[in-house]
Amino acid sequence: MSSIEEYMLPCLNKSLFGIDCTGCGAQRAAVLLFRGEFLQAFHMYPAIYSLAILLLFLLFNLFIKFKFDYNIKIGLIMFNAVIIGGAYIFKMIHIFN
């Protein structure tokens, strides 16, 4: 994985302040997901699967509209926010302990 990491964007928050941001690990998790390393992708960034579901739904909804699509979008966004926030808090608690 070292060759692909050369092309990944660095985290500005981590570079400036030395603390991970809420998105740290998402690029590496996406690479792991595309390589078929599903459990490692989840461990790297737990929101990778819920974000993938949101992205697939948004792409699907571009072509097919239905009655409660707005409510589903908002629900998926809120669900992702909870997972991202919870995983970040969990990571920060374990880093500083």
Phi, psi and omega in degrees: 000352184294328182292322180285332180294338177296335184259359181281149178286135178283154178280117180295321179298316180290324179294318184278316188249347180079013181239136177300149173263179181289345180258358181300127180102348183293319179295314180294324178294322178296319178297315178298321179297316180291336177276353179088011179266076192291317180292320178295323178297319178295318179293327180289317183208098187301337182275005185299321182283321178291326175292323177296320178296317178299314179298316178297319178296317180296319177295317177299319184287344174296327185258330182235118179259145175213179196300310187253029183297323179297315180296322178293318178300312180298318178298316179294321178296316179295319178300316178295320179298319179294316180294315180296314179296316179296317179294323179293315178298316178301315180296317181293323178296318182283335177287318185272003176263000000 
